[in-house]
Amino acid sequence: METNQTALQGLWLPLVTPFRDGALDEVSLRRLVRHFACEPVDGLILGATTGEGLTLEEAEAERLIRVTADELAAIGRRLPLYLGLSGSDTRKGVKALARTATWGADGYLIACPYYTRPSQQGLVAHFEALADSTQRPILIYNIPYRTGVNLGNEAMLALAGHANIAGVKDCCADPAQSFDLMRRKPAGFAVLTGEDAFFYGALTQGADGGILASAHVETRAFVEVRDRLARGDQAGALSAWHRLCDLPRLLFAEPSPSPIKHWLWRAGLIDSPEVRLPMTPVSDTLAARIDQAVGAAKAGAHRSPTT
Ligand SMILES: O=C(O)C1=N[C@H](C(=O)O)C[C@H](O)C1
């Protein structure tokens, strides 16, 4: 087995899954993919939290990957595509990896098993079994406030030694744990933050990038923060971040991805803001705030640089 793949880095987008009248909306999906293929993103994650992966039928998830890959190929853009796969049964996870192997995903984003709260030893054995069963890289998704279990740094660093474990999407919600991991992570093991509001702070502490739902909006501004920091322009990065940091608050004011879908709908990128239950549409109050922000963004885009 080869050792760790090329390290993941940069800005990854956990793409929303457009729905219309209860079904996967392939027209909107193709439009979204064409739009983001022209943006400086480093990879796409399909069927993750933002992509409402837990509500997708297997045939829909396959279609999601295939249509996205097809659209990217049609416009000649090569972008890594990861598929969100989660569950709490190791054996079922191994079978899901086998069933999805030919779909065209370049790797997987896999959350810690939720609800059952296994030990650290159990978590390590779970991810080792998954990683042993696939040729593709796995990005661990550590998000204790959703799964009910925290993969600690000792267990994480043990898993980092596995050739197929490429990194972590870090949402551990404990800055001390995140910073300690960023300090100790081995070469080739990526730490990508999944906390939109923490993007600037994570990069300054050594994160390799972020997987940020908010980057559906103002994609280039998120990239600017990272590029400025990479060039050593800390003051410029901080002022770019200060212009941006209210956006995640707006887009996470109600359960995600409803606010993001509402924004993308109003911006004309998807044909419906539909989400699947148990997610519900945004409230009228938040819809009005988003509509106003979309209007302001459009007005800003149309203004000439001198006005
Ligand atoms: O889609 C994801 O994966 C993301 N998950 C985070 C979450 O679970 O809250 C947020 C992040 O912006 C994207």
The ligand as a Gaussian input file, in Angstrom:
#p B3LYP/6-31G(d) Opt

LIG

0 1
 O      -21.404000      19.863000       4.567000
 C      -20.574000      19.751000       5.442000
 O      -19.946000      18.701000       5.552000
 C      -20.378000      20.850000       6.403000
 N      -20.602000      20.597000       7.615000
 C      -20.492000      21.498000       8.696000
 C      -21.567000      21.095000       9.641000
 O      -21.825000      19.915000       9.712000
 O      -22.155000      21.921000      10.324000
 C      -20.494000      22.913000       8.251000
 C      -19.625000      23.109000       7.081000
 O      -19.771000      24.417000       6.623000
 C      -19.961000      22.174000       5.977000

